[in-house]
Amino acid sequence: MEYFYFKDFTFSLMNKKSAFTLIEIMIAISVFAIGVLAVLRLITQNLVTLEQTQARTTATFLAKESMALLYTMRDSNAQKLLPWDCVLRKSLLTDNL
């Protein structure tokens, strides 16, 4: 055993408590809980962002498809010497024949 002498007080290292107190445990649990809550918040925020990104991607693909349809209609009408915004129906095709 080691002894320390300081102004006639003797105490040993073996007599010191090395256990955690209730306050230390409560602080450790609260720090851990804050960390877990932060991770859960990040996960939910990423899920929301993922849904928004999927919706934007779908909207972009639909817009590109619509533009491709318009370009195709414009080009086919130009080849037939029709106005670019003309949409042919079956009735128009049979009436003109």
N, C-alpha and C positions, 0 to 999 in steps of 0.2 A: 504494500500500500504506500502511496505517496502522500506525504503530508506537506501542507503549506502553512507557514507560520506568519501571521500578520497581526501585530499588536496583541499578542497573547491569545489569539483565537486560532484554534486548530480545527481544521476540517479536512476531510479526505475526499478524493475524487469518487470513491465508492459510495459515499453517502448522498451524492447529488442525484436528483431524479432525472431520468432520461426519457420519461414518457411524455406523450403529447397531452396538452391540456384541452379542455372542451372548446375553448375559444380558437385554438389553433386548428382543431378538426373542423369547426364550423367555417372558418375562413378558407380552409383547403377545399371543403365541399362546395362553398359558394364560388370559388374561382373555377373549379371544375365544371360546375353547372353553367356558369357564364360562357365558358369555352364551348360546351356542348350546344347551348342555345345559339351561339354565333354560327356554328357549323350548320345547324338545322335551318337557320335563317338564310344562309348562303345556298343551301340545297333548294329551298322553296323558291328563292329568287331566281335561281338558274332554271327551274322548271317553268316559271312564268315567262322568262325570256325565251326559252325554247319554244313554247307555244306561240308567242308573238312572231318569232322567226319563221316558224313553219307556215303561219298564216300569210306573212309577207312573201315567202317563197311561192306559195300557191297562187297568190294574187299576181305575182310577176310572171309566172308561167302562163296564167290565163290571159294576161294582157298581151304577152308575146304571141300567143296563139291567135288572139283576135286581130292583132296587127298583121300577122301572116295571112289570115283569111282576107283582110281588106286589101293587102297588096296583091294577092292572087286574083281577087275579083277585079281590081283595077287593071291588072295586066291582061286578064282574059277579055275584059270589055274593050280595052285598047286594041286588041287584035281583031275584035269583031266590029270595030269602029262605032262603038256605043259610048254614051257618056260614062265617065268613071264611076258614078254612083248609081248606075242602073242595075237593078236586080231583076233577073228574068225569072218568070214563073212559067209553069206549063201552059197556062191559058194564053200568055203572051206569045209563046212559041207556036202554038197551034193556030192562033188568030192570024198570025202573019204569013202562014203557009198557004 
